[in-house]
């Protein structure tokens, strides 16, 4: 999961395609990823939960939120992703989009500044 987030941050389209399960790939993937990377600045990743109960069967589930800026607007991608292991490699299989998480004013800011959210990005982003 973290390696795919890093690939989004660095624009590594080849890695993203290679780690996307072959059954889920489309001819438009490269173009779609290139457009996303041109418009989106990925800012922070927060892994909220990992379900390792099916790891022995080659299935892993990760719930995360990725914070981003797109065309000057801050946002977040909150997803529950399913990964599958085949031939000793993990592949992203599918994801379910979830509602954005609610950040409380006194929570640490998602950006890692060490400030409270209300004193950082919560002050009007």
C-alpha positions in Angstrom: 0.0 0.0 0.0 2.7 2.5 1.0 4.7 1.7 -2.1 1.8 2.4 -4.3 1.2 5.7 -2.5 4.9 6.6 -3.1 4.5 5.7 -6.7 1.6 8.2 -7.0 3.8 10.8 -5.3 6.7 10.3 -7.7 4.8 9.7 -10.9 5.9 6.1 -11.3 3.1 5.0 -13.7 4.9 1.7 -14.6 5.0 0.6 -11.0 1.3 1.4 -10.5 0.4 -0.6 -13.5 2.7 -3.5 -12.6 1.2 -3.7 -9.1 -2.4 -3.5 -10.3 -3.9 -7.0 -10.7 -3.8 -8.0 -14.4 -7.5 -8.8 -14.3 -8.3 -5.2 -13.4 -6.1 -3.4 -15.9 -7.5 -1.4 -18.8 -6.1 0.1 -21.9 -6.7 3.6 -20.5 -4.8 3.1 -17.3 -1.6 4.8 -18.4 -3.5 7.9 -19.7 -5.8 8.1 -16.6 -2.8 7.8 -14.3 -0.8 10.5 -16.2 -3.8 12.9 -16.0 -4.2 12.2 -12.3 -0.5 12.9 -11.6 -0.5 16.1 -13.6 -3.5 17.5 -11.6 -2.9 16.1 -8.2 -0.2 16.7 -5.5 -0.3 14.0 -2.9 0.4 15.4 0.6 0.1 12.7 3.2 -0.9 9.1 3.8 -2.5 7.8 7.0 -3.1 4.0 7.3 -6.2 3.6 9.5 -6.5 -0.2 9.7 -5.0 -3.3 8.3 -6.9 -6.6 8.2 -4.3 -9.4 8.2 -6.8 -12.2 9.1 -6.6 -13.6 5.5 -2.9 -13.1 4.9 -2.2 -16.9 4.9 -4.8 -17.2 2.1 -3.1 -14.4 0.1 -5.6 -11.6 0.8 -4.9 -8.4 2.6 -7.2 -5.4 3.3 -6.0 -1.9 4.1 -8.1 1.1 5.1 -6.3 4.4 4.4 -6.8 8.1 3.8 -4.6 9.9 1.4 -4.6 13.7 1.5 -4.1 15.7 -1.7 -4.4 19.0 -3.4 -6.1 19.1 -6.8 -6.3 22.3 -8.8 -5.7 24.3 -5.6 -8.3 22.5 -3.5 -7.4 20.2 -0.6 -9.2 16.8 -0.5 -8.8 13.3 0.8 -9.2 9.8 -0.7 -10.6 7.4 2.0 -10.6 3.9 0.7 -10.7 0.3 1.9 -8.3 -1.6 -0.5 -8.0 -5.3 -1.2 -4.7 -6.8 -2.2 -4.1 -10.3 -3.4 -0.8 -12.3 -3.4 0.0 -14.3 -6.5 3.4 -15.9 -7.3 4.9 -14.2 -4.3 3.8 -10.7 -5.4 1.1 -8.5 -4.0 -1.3 -6.8 -6.3 -3.9 -4.1 -5.8 -7.2 -5.8 -6.7 -10.0 -3.4 -5.9 -11.1 -0.6 -3.5 -14.2 0.7 -2.0 -14.4 4.5 -1.6 -15.5 5.6 1.9 -16.7 9.0 3.2 -14.0 11.5 4.1 -12.8 11.2 7.7 -13.7 13.9 10.1 -10.8 15.8 11.6 -11.4 17.4 15.0 -10.0 20.8 15.6 -7.6 19.5 18.3 -6.3 16.5 16.3 -2.7 16.6 15.0 -2.7 18.0 11.5 -2.6 15.5 8.8 0.4 17.2 7.1 2.8 16.2 9.9 3.6 19.7 11.0 3.2 18.9 14.7 0.5 21.6 15.0 -3.1 21.0 15.9 -5.4 20.8 12.9 -7.1 24.1 13.8 -3.8 26.0 13.8 -2.6 24.5 10.5 -4.8 23.3 7.6 -8.0 23.5 9.6 -7.8 27.3 9.7 -9.4 27.7 6.3 -7.2 25.6 4.1 
